[in-house]
Amino acid sequence: IQQVFDNGSIYNPEVLDITEETLHSRFLEGVRNVASVCLQIGYPTVASVPHSIINGYKRVLALSVETDYTFPLAEKVKAFLADPSAFVAAAPVAAATTA
């Protein structure tokens, strides 16, 4: 097959080899690109709003750490920064290797 004709359009035969995984990965790549561009220019879209919310939360948390202002979720971060060794028990334990 040299060309595929469908509804007045001509395509290369490679379009017949596209899998659902390929379509899914290309779609997600496009969504990531839209989110990146929208975040950079400050234009809110469905793809960029979750990232904007997280970035805003990070900024508020950073302000809380640098000032006396606090809120319940910032307390844990401030406690960790004050004494990182207290959170060693919460860290995942590395699996022991046997030879």
N, C-alpha and C positions, 0 to 999 in steps of 0.2 A: 504494500500500500504506500503510495507516494503522498497522497493528500486525503483528508477527510472532509466531506461536504455535509453540513448540517444546518438546516434552516437559513440558507443563504450565506453562511460563513464557511470559510475554508481554513482547516487546521492542519498542523503537522501530525503525523500518526503517533507521536510520542504522547499526545493527550490521552490516548487509549490505555496507556500504561500507568496512569495516575492511581495510586491507592488511596484509601480513606485516611491512612496515617499521614500520607504526604499532604493531602488537603488540610488535615487538622493542623499539622505543624506549620504550614504556610499561613494559615489563617491566624494562628497564635503569634507568628512572627509579625504579621501586619498589625495585630492589636497592640503588641509591644511597641512597634514603631509609632503608632498613633499616640499611645500613652506618653512616650518619650517626647515627641514633638509638642504635645499639648502641655506637658509639665514645663517644658522649657519656655514656652511662650505665655504660660499662665492662662490657658484657655481650658476651662473645665469640661470634661467629657466623661461618659460612663467608664471609659478605660483609665482615665487619669485621676478621678476623684478619690479612689481608695489610697493611691500613693500620696495625694495632696493631704489627706487626713493624717496619714502616718507621719509625713514630714512635718506637719504642723504640731503633732503630738511630741515629736522629737525636740522641736524648738521650745515648746512649753516646758518639757522636762529639763532641757539644758538651762533655761532661765531659773527653774526651781532649784537646780543644783547650785547655781551661782549666787542665788539670793536667799533671803530668809523665807520667801513664800514657799509654801508646801501644800501638797494634797496627798490623799491616801496612797495613790500608786507611786508617787515620788519618794515616799518614805523608804521603800525597799531599796531603791537605787541609792539614796543618801546613806542608808545603813551599809550597803555594800562598799561604797566609796570610803566610808569611815573605817571599816574593818573588813577587808577582803578575805582574811583568813577565816572569818566566821562562816563563810559560805562554801568552804572547801567540801563539807559533807554533802552539799547539794550538787556538786559536780559529778558527772558520770565517772564511774571507776573504769580504768582501762583494763581490758581483758588480760589475764596473765598468759604469757606465752610459755609453752613447754618445748623443750628441745628433744 
